[in-house]
Amino acid sequence: MRRLTRMAAFVAAGMLVLSVGASAGPTAGAGPPLRYLAGPPGTLDPAFIADAGDVQLLLQLYAGLTRLDERGEPYPSLASGWNISDDGLTYQFAIRENLEFSDGSALTAEDVRRSWLRLLDPATGATAPDVLSVVVGATDRMAGDSGDDDVGITAVDDTTLIVELRYPASYFLEIVATPATFVVPRAADATQGWQTLDAFVGSGPYVADATDGADLVLRANDRYVAGAPPIDEIRWVGSIDGGATAAFAAGEVDLAGVPGWDATWIAYDADLGPRLHAAEPLTISYFGFDTTQPPFDDPRVRRAFALALDRERLVPLAEGASSQAAGSIVPPAIWPDGFSPNLGADPEEARDLLDDAGYEVRADLGTIVVNGSGLGVEPAVAVWREELGVDMAVETMSFGNFLDLLDTRPPQIFTVNWIADYPSPHALYGLLLEPGAASNFGDWHDPEFETLLEAAAAAGESEIGGAYAAVEAYVSEQAPVIPWAYGETWWLVADGLRGLGNLTIGLLDFGRVSWDE
């Protein structure tokens, strides 16, 4: 999924849940519209998610088999429950009776199956089909090597869906809570133009109703599985004059993400300080390598570049005090017990590794090109020049051109900012590093990694920490990527807004949000 994001407040604001008091569910009372400073709205189609803002919007417009509560735990949504086979390979979902799309048409188990198969169909060209790669036959279907009937998704009847997995995946209920897997109406086809504002049909708590200038207006969906949400109207504010803090202070918006550099002074402001709330980071920025070409097809070279970086010192220089040095591509908010990545740097060992790889003469490496679209790369580049003696060059380009480049010719070293799809380490390891994953931009393939990752996916609750720690140790040794920084997100929240959650789970579900009566 192209959840690559620029380090901008709009995008960072779109994905993290606030630490502002738990809510078991929405409370009564519609109140005024909620004005959410979200940035320009993107796609209306879950198959074509381009960034974090799309994920946030689509969560309001569609529903899946499960949803995530404030603790990041899945709870029944379109499914009323499920049974899991003893070997963890078969899930039988009970789909609720009498479900409807927002236009009143029936929503059944076959609609779930159809939506998932559309996501996997290579003719659709979806941005995140590999979120379902754990399903039997899904990988072959994505590659165009098989048909729909070869995929392990069966609608037995209107209220029964059976899903077969390639290997046990303890996080599968979290996967089906991600917007890419949400249920779209039968009019959905392989194009991006089937869904329009003037005839919008969805399955979520809100429907996209109209635009008002740069704003998108969302209306409550009376046919939503959980009933009409407490707030009748959401204003998806697409543009403001000035910054988010000024707009909030002027009463123009009710909910806005603010960057860390603003939070440092807002915290001491008598009026705004009490309305400022922090969210743990679910974002990770990292350096990736093109592992298909020399010199970064050699893990010793990749490891050398990683060990040269003292991230605890360099990240504040590059990203500012609001970012935290990263030792893993898995953000701390979803670390299992026993998971403790190593941040250590060792420039001397890094130099030895380059020598051992046959690059005692550093000029034999040629000029290493780093793409600087998205991150502040200069501190790292300076270290690679000075500590390793490598000739480095930095290229920059527009963000759109950078995305195209990743698909066609990844730079030798590139930078990515990513947000977890669901609260499991597998959301990062699987989508970013598994062979064949659309977001494995460096095209890393490693059978030992695959074995370790499958073992972690099947691990029991008491074993998960150790299993993912083994995955992390191997990834650190092979260094297909260099974890760089975890971003920090801050929110300004209007008085009286309730139900936003107390734990970072990656999404804001406005179907559970209300105003004080």
C-alpha positions in Angstrom: 0.0 0.0 0.0 1.3 3.4 -0.9 1.0 4.8 2.6 4.2 6.7 1.9 3.7 10.1 3.5 5.4 13.4 3.5 6.4 14.7 6.9 3.4 17.0 7.0 0.9 17.8 9.7 -2.1 16.9 7.6 -0.8 13.4 6.9 0.6 12.7 10.4 -2.6 13.9 11.9 -4.7 11.5 9.9 -3.6 8.3 11.6 -3.1 8.4 15.3 -5.6 8.0 18.1 -5.7 10.5 20.9 -4.9 9.9 24.6 -8.1 11.8 25.7 -10.2 9.4 27.7 -11.5 6.0 26.8 -15.0 5.4 25.6 -16.8 2.0 25.5 -18.8 3.4 22.6 -20.7 6.5 21.4 -22.9 8.4 23.7 -26.2 10.0 22.8 -26.7 13.4 21.3 -25.9 14.7 17.9 -24.7 18.2 18.7 -23.0 20.5 16.1 -21.0 19.2 13.1 -17.4 18.0 13.9 -14.9 20.0 11.9 -11.8 17.9 11.4 -8.7 19.4 9.9 -7.9 16.5 7.6 -6.3 18.0 4.5 -7.6 17.5 0.9 -9.8 14.3 0.6 -8.4 11.6 -1.6 -9.9 8.5 -3.0 -13.4 7.2 -2.2 -12.4 3.6 -3.1 -10.7 1.2 -0.6 -8.8 -0.5 -3.4 -6.8 2.7 -4.2 -5.5 4.0 -0.9 -2.6 6.3 -1.6 -1.7 7.7 1.9 -2.7 8.0 5.5 -5.4 10.5 4.8 -7.2 8.0 2.5 -7.1 5.4 5.2 -8.7 7.7 7.7 -11.4 8.8 5.3 -12.3 5.3 4.2 -12.7 4.1 7.7 -15.7 6.5 8.0 -17.2 5.4 4.7 -17.0 1.6 4.7 -17.1 -1.3 7.2 -15.4 -4.6 7.4 -15.9 -7.9 9.3 -14.2 -6.4 12.4 -13.2 -3.0 13.8 -10.6 -1.9 16.3 -11.5 -0.6 19.8 -9.5 2.0 21.8 -7.1 -0.7 22.9 -6.4 -1.9 19.4 -8.4 -5.1 19.9 -10.8 -6.3 17.1 -14.5 -6.4 17.9 -17.4 -7.7 15.7 -18.7 -5.3 13.0 -20.3 -6.8 9.9 -19.5 -10.2 11.4 -21.3 -11.1 14.6 -18.6 -13.6 15.6 -16.2 -16.2 14.3 -14.9 -19.7 14.9 -11.2 -20.5 14.3 -10.1 -24.1 13.6 -7.7 -25.8 16.1 -4.8 -25.5 13.6 -5.5 -21.8 13.1 -5.9 -22.2 9.3 -9.7 -21.8 8.9 -11.9 -18.9 10.0 -15.7 -19.2 9.8 -17.3 -15.8 10.1 -21.0 -15.4 11.0 -22.2 -12.4 8.9 -25.1 -10.5 10.6 -28.5 -10.8 9.1 -30.4 -8.0 7.4 -27.3 -5.9 6.7 -27.7 -3.1 4.2 -25.5 -0.7 2.2 -26.3 3.0 2.7 -28.8 2.9 -0.3 -30.8 0.1 1.3 -29.5 -2.8 -0.9 -28.7 -6.0 0.9 -25.1 -6.7 2.2 -24.3 -10.4 2.5 -21.3 -12.7 2.8 -21.0 -12.8 -1.0 -20.4 -9.0 -0.9 -17.5 -9.5 1.4 -16.1 -12.2 -0.8 -16.6 -10.1 -3.9 -14.9 -7.1 -2.3 -11.8 -9.1 -1.3 -11.5 -10.8 -4.7 -11.7 -7.4 -6.4 -8.8 -6.3 -4.2 -6.8 -9.3 -5.3 -7.7 -9.1 -9.0 -4.6 -7.8 -10.9 -7.0 -6.1 -13.3 -8.0 -3.8 -10.5 -4.5 -2.7 -9.8 -5.2 -2.1 -6.1 -2.5 -0.4 -4.0 -2.7 -2.9 -1.1 -3.7 -6.3 -2.3 -1.0 -8.0 -0.3 -2.8 -7.2 3.0 -4.7 -10.5 2.2 -1.6 -12.4 1.1 -2.0 -14.8 4.0 -5.2 -16.2 2.4 -4.8 -19.5 0.4 -4.3 -18.7 -3.3 -4.2 -14.9 -2.8 -0.6 -14.6 -4.0 -1.2 -16.5 -7.2 -4.4 -14.5 -7.8 -2.5 -11.2 -7.4 0.1 -12.4 -9.9 -2.6 -13.4 -12.4 -1.6 -17.1 -12.2 -5.0 -18.3 -11.0 -8.7 -17.4 -10.9 -11.2 -16.4 -8.2 -12.2 -20.0 -7.5 -8.7 -20.8 -6.4 -8.7 -18.3 -3.5 -9.6 -19.6 -0.1 -12.6 -17.4 0.4 -16.1 -19.0 0.3 -19.5 -17.5 0.9 -21.4 -20.6 2.0 -24.7 -18.7 2.3 -25.8 -15.1 3.0 -24.5 -15.2 6.6 -21.5 -17.5 6.5 -18.0 -16.8 5.1 -15.2 -19.3 5.3 -11.6 -18.1 4.9 -8.6 -20.5 4.6 -5.1 -19.3 5.5 -1.7 -20.4 4.2 -0.4 -20.5 7.7 -1.8 -19.6 11.2 -1.9 -15.8 11.6 -2.9 -14.6 15.0 -3.4 -11.1 13.6 -5.9 -12.0 10.9 -8.8 -10.4 12.8 -6.8 -7.2 12.8 -6.2 -7.5 9.1 -10.0 -7.6 8.3 -10.3 -4.4 10.4 -8.2 -2.5 7.8 -10.0 -0.3 5.3 -8.4 -2.0 2.2 -10.5 -5.1 3.2 -13.8 -3.2 3.7 -16.9 -4.0 1.8 -17.8 -2.0 -1.3 -21.2 -2.1 -3.2 -21.8 -4.3 -6.2 -21.3 -1.4 -8.6 -17.6 -1.4 -7.8 -15.4 -2.5 -10.7 -11.8 -2.3 -11.7 -11.9 1.4 -12.4 -11.5 4.3 -10.0 -14.5 6.2 -11.2 -17.4 4.0 -10.2 -17.9 5.8 -6.8 -19.1 9.4 -7.0 -20.4 12.0 -4.5 -23.8 12.4 -6.3 -24.6 8.7 -6.0 -22.4 7.5 -3.1 -23.1 4.1 -1.7 -21.1 2.9 1.3 -21.2 0.5 4.3 -19.6 2.6 7.1 -20.9 5.1 9.7 -21.0 8.0 7.2 -21.7 8.6 3.6 -19.9 11.2 1.5 -22.6 13.7 0.7 -21.2 16.8 -1.0 -18.3 19.3 -1.2 -18.4 22.8 0.3 -15.4 24.7 -1.1 -12.4 22.6 -0.1 -14.4 20.7 2.5 -16.0 17.3 2.1 -19.3 16.9 4.0 -20.0 13.5 5.5 -23.6 12.6 6.7 -24.5 9.9 9.2 -25.5 6.6 7.7 -28.8 5.4 9.3 -28.2 1.9 7.9 -24.8 1.4 9.4 -24.4 -1.9 11.3 -24.0 -0.1 14.6 -26.8 2.4 14.0 -26.5 6.0 13.0 -23.4 7.6 14.7 -23.9 10.2 17.4 -22.7 13.2 15.3 -24.9 13.9 12.3 -22.3 15.7 10.2 -18.5 15.6 9.8 -16.8 18.5 8.0 -13.7 17.1 6.4 -11.8 20.4 6.3 -9.5 20.4 3.3 -7.9 23.8 3.5 -7.3 26.6 6.0 -5.7 30.0 5.9 -2.6 29.8 8.2 -1.6 27.0 10.4 -3.6 24.3 12.3 -2.9 26.0 15.7 -4.2 29.4 14.5 -7.3 27.8 13.0 -8.1 25.9 16.2 -7.5 28.9 18.4 -9.8 30.9 16.2 -12.6 28.3 16.6 -12.5 27.3 12.9 -11.9 23.6 13.6 -12.6 21.2 16.4 -9.9 18.6 15.9 -6.4 19.2 14.4 -3.1 17.5 14.4 -0.1 19.8 15.2 3.6 19.2 14.7 5.9 18.6 17.5 7.6 22.0 17.2 4.3 23.7 17.9 3.4 21.4 20.7 6.5 22.5 22.6 5.1 26.0 23.1 1.3 25.1 23.0 1.9 23.0 26.2 2.6 26.2 28.1 -0.2 28.2 26.7 -2.9 28.9 29.3 -5.8 28.5 26.8 -4.5 25.8 24.4 -2.4 23.8 26.7 -5.3 21.9 28.4 -6.6 21.0 24.9 -3.3 19.5 23.7 -3.0 15.7 23.7 -0.2 13.4 22.7 -0.4 10.2 20.6 2.2 7.5 20.7 3.8 7.1 17.3 2.7 4.4 14.8 4.8 5.9 12.1 8.3 4.7 11.1 10.7 6.4 8.7 13.5 4.3 7.3 16.3 4.1 4.7 15.8 1.3 2.2 18.3 -0.3 -0.2 18.0 -1.6 -3.7 19.0 -5.2 -2.8 19.0 -6.4 -6.3 22.2 -4.6 -7.5 25.7 -4.2 -6.1 26.8 -3.1 -3.7 23.6 -3.5 -1.6 23.0 -7.0 -2.7 25.6 -7.9 -0.1 24.3 -7.9 3.5 27.7 -6.9 4.8 27.6 -3.6 2.9 24.0 -2.9 4.1 25.0 -3.8 7.6 28.0 -1.5 7.4 25.9 1.5 6.4 23.5 0.7 9.3 26.2 0.3 11.9 27.8 3.6 10.9 24.8 5.6 12.1 24.5 6.8 15.7 20.7 7.3 15.4 20.2 8.5 18.9 22.5 11.5 18.1 21.6 12.0 14.4 17.8 11.7 14.4 17.3 14.9 16.5 19.6 16.7 14.1 17.7 15.5 11.0 14.1 15.4 12.2 13.9 17.6 15.3 13.3 17.0 18.9 9.8 15.6 18.3 11.2 12.4 16.6 12.5 9.4 18.4 15.4 7.3 17.1 14.2 3.9 15.8 15.8 0.6 16.3 13.2 -1.4 14.4 10.7 -0.8 11.6 8.1 -1.8 14.3 6.9 1.2 16.2 7.0 1.0 20.0 3.2 1.2 20.4 2.9 -2.4 19.0 6.0 -4.0 20.5 5.1 -7.3 22.1 6.6 -8.3 25.5 10.2 -9.2 25.2 10.8 -7.2 22.1 13.7 -4.8 22.5 15.6 -3.7 19.4 19.2 -2.7 19.4 20.1 0.9 18.5 23.9 0.4 18.8 26.3 2.0 16.4 29.8 0.7 15.7 31.7 2.6 12.9 34.8 0.5 13.3 32.9 -2.7 12.7 31.2 -1.0 9.8 34.5 -0.2 8.1 35.7 -3.8 8.7 32.5 -5.1 7.0 33.1 -3.0 3.9 36.7 -4.3 3.8 35.5 -7.9 4.2 33.0 -7.4 1.4 35.9 -6.5 -1.0 35.7 -2.7 -0.8 38.9 -1.9 1.0 39.3 0.7 -1.8 36.1 2.7 -1.2 36.2 4.1 -4.7 35.2 0.6 -5.9 31.8 1.3 -4.5 31.4 4.1 -6.9 29.2 7.1 -6.0 26.3 6.0 -3.8 23.1 7.9 -4.7 20.6 8.6 -1.8 17.1 9.9 -2.7 16.2 12.6 -0.2 12.5 12.9 -1.0 10.8 12.7 2.4 13.5 12.7 5.1 16.3 14.9 6.2 19.1 12.7 4.9 22.1 15.0 5.2 23.3 14.0 8.7 23.3 10.3 7.7 25.0 11.1 4.4 27.7 13.1 6.2 28.5 10.1 8.4 28.7 7.7 5.5 31.2 10.1 3.9 33.3 10.8 7.0 33.1 7.5 8.9 33.1 5.1 5.9 34.9 7.2 3.3 32.2 6.6 0.7 31.5 9.0 -2.1 27.8 10.0 -1.7 25.4 12.0 -3.8 21.8 13.2 -2.8 19.1 13.4 -5.4 15.7 15.1 -4.9 12.5 15.2 -6.9 8.8 15.7 -6.5 7.0 13.3 -4.3 4.9 12.0 -7.2 8.0 11.3 -9.3 9.6 9.6 -6.3 6.6 7.2 -6.0 6.9 6.4 -9.7 10.6 5.8 -9.3 10.1 3.3 -6.5 8.0 1.2 -8.9 10.4 1.3 -11.8 13.9 1.9 -10.6 14.5 2.2 -6.9 17.4 4.4 -5.9 20.4 2.7 -4.4 19.2 4.2 -1.1 15.7 5.6 -0.7 13.7 7.0 2.2 10.2 6.0 3.2 7.8 7.2 5.9 5.2 4.4 6.8 2.2 3.9 9.0 1.2 0.5 10.4 -2.0 -0.9 8.8 -3.0 -2.8 11.9 -1.6 -3.2 15.4 0.8 -6.1 14.9 4.5 -6.3 14.0 3.5 -8.3 11.0 1.9 -5.2 9.6 5.5 -3.9 9.0 7.6 -7.0 8.4 5.1 -8.6 6.1 4.1 -5.6 3.9 7.5 -4.1 3.7 9.9 -7.0 3.5 8.1 -10.2 2.4 9.0 -11.4 -1.1 6.4 -10.2 -3.6 4.9 -7.6 -1.3 4.0 -4.5 -3.3 5.7 -2.3 -0.7 9.0 -4.3 -0.6 10.5 -1.5 -2.7 14.1 -2.8 -2.3 13.0 -6.3 -3.6 14.6 -8.2 -0.7 14.2 -12.0 -0.8 15.4 -14.2 2.1 14.0 -17.7 2.8 15.2 -17.6 6.4 13.3 -14.4 7.0 10.2 -16.0 5.6 10.5 -19.0 7.9 11.0 -16.8 11.0 8.1 -14.6 10.1 5.7 -17.5 9.5 6.8 -18.9 12.9 6.0 -15.5 14.5 2.6 -15.3 12.8 1.7 -18.7 14.3 3.1 -18.1 17.8 0.9 -18.3 20.8 0.3 -15.3 23.0 3.2 -16.3 25.4 5.6 -16.9 22.5 4.9 -13.8 20.3 7.5 -11.6 21.9 10.3 -14.0 21.5 9.3 -15.0 18.0 9.2 -11.4 16.7 12.5 -10.7 18.6 14.1 -13.5 16.5 12.6 -11.9 13.3 14.0 -8.5 14.4 17.5 -9.9 15.2 17.7 -11.4 11.7 16.4 -8.3 10.0 19.0 -6.2 11.9 21.8 -8.6 10.8 20.7 -8.7 7.1 19.8 -4.9 7.1 17.5 -4.7 4.1 16.4 -1.4 5.7 17.8 1.0 8.3 15.1 2.0 10.8 15.5 5.7 11.3 12.8 7.6 13.4 9.4 7.2 15.0 7.4 10.4 14.6 5.5 12.0 17.4 2.0 13.4 16.9 0.1 16.0 18.9 -3.6 17.0 18.8 -5.7 19.9 19.7 -9.1 18.8 20.8 -12.2 20.9 21.3 -13.9 20.9 24.7 -16.7 18.4 25.0 -15.5 16.0 22.3 -15.6 12.4 23.5 -14.8 8.9 22.3 -11.6 9.4 20.5 -9.8 6.7 22.4 -7.0 6.3 24.9 -4.5 4.2 23.0 -2.8 4.6 19.7 -4.4 2.1 17.3 -3.7 4.0 14.1 -7.2 5.2 13.3 -9.9 7.7 14.3 -13.3 6.1 14.2 -15.8 9.0 14.1 -18.7 6.5 14.3 -17.8 6.3 18.0 -17.3 10.0 18.7 -19.8 12.3 20.3 -20.3 15.7 21.8 -21.2 16.1 25.5 -24.9 16.5 25.8 
